[in-house]
Amino acid sequence: MPQSIRVAAVSEIPPGTSKEVMAGDKVVALFNVDGTIYALDGVCPHAGGPLGEGTLRGTMVTCPWHGWQFDVTTGQNCLNRNMTHKCISVKVEGTDVVVELP
C-alpha cells in the first residue's frame, strides 16, 4: 500500500524552480512547472547527481553534474527516448506537497 509523505510547502517551490527533499530514506526532486508540481527520483541515473539542484527550463531539468536532461512531466531523457527516469506520484493537499511512495 502506498505511503503518503508530506515533503514541502507549495510556497517553498515557486514556479520555475526545483527543490530536493527527503521522503523517508528516498531523495525526491520536486519541480514547479507553471504552478503544477512534478516529482522525480532525485538521484540522476548517470552518476548520482542531485536532480533537485538542477536547472529547470520549461519542463526540462538539467542535472548539475554532467548535464543529463529529463522531462519532469514524463521522466523521459531528452537524448535517448528509450531511457526514462522514475516519476513519483505527487499531489497538493491545501498548502502541502505530498508524495506517494510504494
trRosetta pair geometry for C-beta under 8 A, 3 or more apart (Angstrom, degrees):
i j d omega theta_ij theta_ji phi_ij phi_ji
2 89 7.3 -15 -154 56 152 141
2 100 4.4 18 169 180 134 103
2 101 6.4 150 -158 74 79 29
2 102 5.8 -53 -102 -102 71 39
3 24 7.5 58 98 -44 143 135
3 100 7.0 153 71 -155 38 55
3 101 5.1 -24 59 64 93 86
3 102 7.7 19 13 108 83 9
4 98 5.2 10 -173 174 99 122
4 99 7.5 163 -149 82 52 35
4 100 5.6 -25 -93 -97 66 74
5 23 4.5 130 87 -154 145 95
5 24 6.3 -115 -88 -28 161 86
5 98 6.6 156 75 -156 33 72
5 99 5.6 -20 61 61 90 83
5 100 7.9 160 17 -92 74 26
5 101 6.4 8 4 6 120 112
6 93 7.9 -86 -99 50 98 120
6 96 4.9 -44 -136 -173 111 129
6 97 7.2 111 -156 74 62 49
6 98 5.3 -40 -92 -96 56 82
7 21 4.3 102 175 133 112 152
7 22 7.5 -174 -138 71 101 36
7 23 5.3 -46 -87 -80 123 94
7 28 6.2 -47 -145 68 163 139
7 30 7.0 170 106 -52 129 134
7 97 5.6 -59 63 98 86 97
7 98 7.0 140 7 -116 82 29
7 99 5.5 24 -13 0 134 107
8 12 4.7 -115 -175 60 110 136
8 13 6.2 68 130 -22 147 111
8 19 6.2 94 -100 101 161 148
8 21 5.6 -115 -46 -78 108 150
8 30 6.2 -103 21 9 148 169
8 96 7.5 146 85 -159 41 58
8 97 4.4 0 64 45 87 122
9 12 4.9 105 62 -12 78 102
9 95 5.5 -1 -154 146 91 96
9 96 6.3 -54 -109 -103 54 50
9 97 7.0 148 -144 2 3 90
10 13 6.6 -80 -163 48 40 91
10 37 7.1 -111 -121 -52 84 135
10 92 5.9 43 -80 -135 121 120
10 95 5.4 -116 19 -164 105 58
10 96 7.2 -69 -26 -35 83 4
10 97 5.9 134 -74 -48 61 93
11 14 7.6 11 -167 -68 44 73
11 95 6.9 -2 -14 -170 98 108
12 19 6.0 52 132 -88 102 167
12 97 7.9 -102 51 7 108 128
13 17 5.7 -159 -161 85 60 102
13 18 7.2 8 -141 -136 104 18
13 19 5.0 -105 -90 -2 100 126
13 30 5.4 -82 -97 121 154 121
13 31 7.5 175 -173 -157 129 10
13 32 4.4 150 141 -34 99 121
13 37 6.5 81 94 -112 145 106
13 97 6.9 40 16 -46 134 154
14 17 5.1 61 62 12 74 127
14 32 6.3 -165 111 71 22 154
15 32 5.0 -115 -104 130 37 113
15 33 7.3 53 -150 -165 79 10
15 34 5.8 52 -146 -102 122 21
15 35 5.6 -21 -87 -51 115 57
16 32 6.7 -33 15 88 30 93
16 33 7.7 82 -77 -112 40 42
16 56 6.3 168 -176 95 48 113
17 31 7.7 -165 102 -143 37 54
17 32 5.8 17 54 40 69 109
17 56 6.5 149 -139 39 13 134
18 29 6.1 -3 -175 -177 118 95
18 30 6.4 158 -159 84 63 54
18 31 4.8 -19 -103 -98 90 73
18 32 7.5 -164 -81 14 43 70
18 51 7.6 -103 172 138 149 68
18 52 5.3 -165 148 -157 108 53
18 53 7.3 -144 97 -70 118 12
18 54 6.3 6 55 60 161 71
18 56 4.9 143 -35 -34 108 127
18 61 6.4 75 -73 -117 152 124
19 29 7.6 157 79 -157 39 53
19 30 4.8 -13 60 59 89 106
19 52 5.7 -21 121 -172 23 111
20 27 6.5 -13 -167 -169 102 97
20 28 7.4 149 -156 79 53 46
20 29 5.8 -27 -100 -102 69 68
20 30 7.7 -174 -82 19 20 78
20 42 5.4 99 -136 -151 91 137
20 50 5.6 -27 -85 -176 151 112
20 51 7.6 134 -92 72 100 58
20 52 2.8 144 -72 88 76 144
20 53 5.8 -22 -26 -41 127 79
21 27 7.8 149 80 -156 38 52
21 28 5.2 -26 69 67 86 96
21 29 8.0 156 23 -94 72 22
21 30 6.1 28 5 -12 116 116
21 42 7.7 -168 47 -67 51 147
21 52 7.1 -178 0 -132 57 161
22 25 7.4 -16 -169 -125 105 17
22 26 7.0 139 -160 72 60 44
22 27 6.3 -38 -102 -99 65 52
22 28 7.2 139 -119 18 15 87
23 26 5.0 -28 68 68 87 99
23 28 4.9 39 -4 -15 115 133
23 88 7.9 153 29 -178 158 155
23 99 5.1 -61 -102 64 157 133
23 101 5.8 160 131 -40 127 134
24 101 6.6 -107 15 54 131 165
26 41 7.5 -83 -177 -133 108 77
26 42 7.6 134 154 19 72 105
26 101 6.3 160 26 -115 152 144
27 41 7.3 65 84 -180 78 63
27 42 3.5 -106 135 66 91 126
27 43 5.5 92 69 -42 128 89
27 50 7.5 -97 172 -127 142 81
27 52 7.4 -131 169 -2 97 128
28 39 5.4 -8 -178 -165 110 115
28 40 7.5 151 -161 76 63 37
28 41 7.1 -70 -112 -127 55 29
28 42 5.0 -157 -115 -35 1 111
28 52 7.3 75 111 -66 41 132
28 88 5.8 -66 -133 40 112 165
28 99 5.7 -97 -140 -57 166 169
29 39 6.7 150 79 -154 52 59
29 40 4.9 -16 62 62 107 87
29 41 7.3 22 15 101 96 24
29 42 4.0 139 -36 -107 81 74
29 50 7.6 146 -85 174 113 64
29 51 4.1 -69 -56 95 163 100
29 52 3.5 -153 -118 -66 82 80
29 54 7.5 18 -152 21 145 105
29 61 7.2 113 147 -180 143 172
29 72 8.0 -112 114 -124 110 109
30 37 6.1 -18 -167 -164 101 103
30 38 7.4 149 -158 79 51 45
30 39 5.4 -23 -100 -97 63 84
30 52 6.6 39 26 -125 58 108
30 90 7.1 135 -120 -127 92 157
30 97 6.3 47 -133 157 148 157
31 37 7.1 145 76 -155 46 52
31 38 4.7 -20 62 61 101 94
31 39 7.3 178 18 -80 77 35
31 40 7.4 28 -7 2 117 99
31 56 5.6 158 -141 -112 109 144
31 61 6.3 -112 -91 -62 141 125
31 72 4.3 -44 54 -165 159 161
32 35 6.8 23 -176 -87 96 13
32 36 7.2 148 -155 70 55 35
32 37 5.6 -25 -97 -94 70 68
33 36 5.4 -30 69 64 81 90
33 38 6.3 17 6 -1 113 117
33 56 7.5 -131 -81 174 83 127
33 58 7.2 35 -139 166 112 39
33 59 5.4 33 -123 -97 152 72
33 72 6.5 169 -38 75 129 127
33 73 7.0 -59 34 -61 161 100
37 90 5.4 -107 117 129 103 133
37 92 6.0 121 21 -56 130 103
37 97 5.6 -137 -180 -125 167 117
38 59 8.0 57 7 -147 159 87
38 72 4.4 123 94 146 143 102
38 73 5.8 -101 -103 -89 153 49
38 87 7.4 -62 -174 -144 97 102
38 90 6.5 149 -149 42 22 137
39 87 6.9 104 85 -171 63 63
39 88 4.0 -61 112 68 113 103
39 89 7.4 -18 56 70 121 14
39 90 4.0 125 -3 -46 119 132
39 99 5.5 -145 151 -108 178 116
40 51 5.9 -61 87 114 123 154
40 61 7.5 -144 22 36 146 148
40 70 6.6 101 -122 110 166 144
40 72 6.1 -109 -29 -135 119 73
40 75 5.9 147 -118 -103 109 88
40 85 5.5 35 -164 117 122 118
40 86 6.6 125 -164 85 69 58
40 87 5.9 -50 -103 -108 67 48
40 88 6.4 164 -113 6 11 92
41 51 7.6 84 97 25 55 142
41 85 6.1 -131 43 169 101 96
41 86 4.2 54 -21 65 119 108
41 88 6.6 127 -57 -40 55 109
42 50 6.4 -6 164 -151 96 65
42 51 5.4 -153 -156 47 47 96
42 52 4.9 -17 -138 -21 108 111
43 48 5.4 -26 -167 -142 102 59
43 49 7.5 133 -161 63 52 36
43 50 7.4 -32 -104 -100 50 44
43 51 7.1 -93 -30 -2 5 102
44 47 6.5 3 94 48 112 56
44 48 6.3 1 60 69 78 1
44 49 3.9 5 23 53 134 86
44 50 7.4 -50 -11 0 99 11
44 51 5.3 139 -62 -57 82 93
44 63 4.3 45 -90 -113 150 144
44 65 6.7 -155 43 37 151 121
44 66 7.7 173 129 40 154 99
44 68 5.7 133 -163 59 125 131
44 85 7.8 -53 -133 -115 49 143
45 68 7.8 -124 55 138 75 166
45 83 7.6 -152 70 -175 147 118
45 85 6.0 -154 -15 -107 117 96
46 49 6.8 0 63 9 101 107
46 63 6.8 -176 33 57 126 168
46 65 7.6 -173 84 85 118 119
46 66 5.6 -120 118 62 147 136
46 68 4.8 175 -23 -34 141 149
47 65 5.9 -128 74 122 117 145
47 66 5.9 87 20 -8 127 136
48 65 7.9 37 77 5 56 169
49 53 8.0 -115 165 58 86 104
49 54 7.6 80 132 -69 116 104
49 63 4.3 95 91 -178 141 116
49 64 6.1 -173 -178 56 124 67
49 65 3.3 -139 -97 8 130 127
49 66 6.5 -156 -35 13 145 84
49 68 7.5 155 42 34 134 109
50 53 4.2 40 106 17 116 113
50 54 7.3 -172 105 -34 63 78
50 63 7.7 139 65 -151 37 82
50 64 6.7 -12 64 35 83 113
50 65 7.7 111 23 -30 63 107
51 54 5.1 -31 -159 -6 47 125
51 61 5.8 68 -172 130 94 141
51 63 5.7 -53 -97 -99 68 83
51 70 7.2 -18 -137 36 133 129
51 85 7.8 136 -82 160 161 161
53 64 5.3 -52 109 -1 97 139
54 61 4.5 88 96 175 134 96
54 62 5.1 -178 -175 77 112 45
54 63 5.1 -63 -94 -101 128 27
54 64 5.2 -150 -99 -32 60 78
55 61 7.0 155 77 -154 42 57
55 62 4.7 -7 55 49 94 105
55 64 7.2 113 -17 -80 81 81
56 60 7.3 155 -152 83 52 44
56 61 5.1 -23 -95 -97 73 78
56 72 7.1 -1 -129 -26 109 144
57 60 5.5 -20 68 66 80 95
57 62 7.4 21 11 -11 103 108
59 71 5.2 23 128 -155 108 81
59 72 5.5 -139 -174 39 70 86
59 73 5.0 -29 -161 -10 132 109
60 69 5.4 8 -175 -174 107 113
60 70 7.2 158 -149 80 62 30
60 71 5.9 -40 -92 -96 67 56
60 72 7.3 -169 -98 -9 14 85
60 78 6.3 33 -133 -68 122 134
61 69 6.8 168 82 -147 43 63
61 70 5.6 -15 57 60 92 82
61 72 5.4 78 -17 -59 111 106
62 67 5.8 -20 -171 -145 104 53
62 68 7.4 155 -154 77 56 34
62 69 5.0 -24 -98 -94 69 88
63 66 6.1 1 95 50 119 66
63 67 6.3 -58 63 6 81 6
63 68 4.5 20 17 52 127 83
63 69 7.4 -133 2 -70 77 40
63 70 7.9 59 -39 0 93 99
68 77 6.9 -50 -176 -135 99 104
69 77 6.9 106 81 -159 59 61
69 78 4.2 -11 94 9 113 127
69 79 7.3 99 51 -16 98 89
70 75 5.9 -21 -176 -159 121 38
70 76 6.7 153 -154 77 72 32
70 77 5.7 -43 -97 -94 75 49
70 78 7.0 -138 -87 -24 23 82
70 85 5.0 -26 -127 18 153 132
71 74 4.8 17 94 42 118 94
71 75 6.9 -33 72 22 74 14
71 76 4.9 7 32 54 113 86
71 78 6.8 120 -39 -73 83 81
72 75 7.7 37 -140 -70 24 46
74 84 6.8 -81 141 -136 84 116
74 87 7.0 -81 -173 -58 20 135
75 84 4.4 70 109 -179 103 88
75 85 4.2 -141 -166 65 94 65
75 86 6.3 172 -134 44 149 5
75 87 4.5 -117 -41 -47 122 88
76 81 6.6 2 -168 -137 118 56
76 83 7.4 114 -157 89 54 57
76 84 5.0 -35 -91 -104 54 88
76 85 7.8 -135 -46 17 11 75
77 80 4.7 7 91 56 133 81
77 81 7.4 -135 69 -76 82 22
77 83 4.0 11 8 86 134 108
77 84 6.8 -133 -8 -85 77 34
77 85 7.0 103 -58 -24 80 93
80 83 4.2 44 99 11 114 114
84 87 8.0 -39 164 -21 109 92
88 99 5.3 5 144 -157 122 119
88 100 7.3 171 173 58 80 61
88 101 7.1 -16 -151 -86 113 73
89 99 6.6 126 83 -163 59 63
89 100 4.0 -24 83 49 117 111
90 97 6.5 -7 -170 -174 110 92
90 98 7.0 153 -156 83 59 46
90 99 5.1 -29 -99 -101 77 72
90 100 7.4 -153 -74 9 31 78
91 97 7.9 162 85 -154 34 51
91 98 5.4 -21 66 65 80 96
91 100 7.5 41 3 -26 102 106
92 95 8.0 -21 -173 -137 97 11
92 96 7.0 153 -158 81 57 47
92 97 6.0 -31 -102 -99 70 59
92 98 7.5 152 -105 19 19 82
93 96 5.0 -20 67 66 86 101
93 98 5.3 23 3 -5 115 129
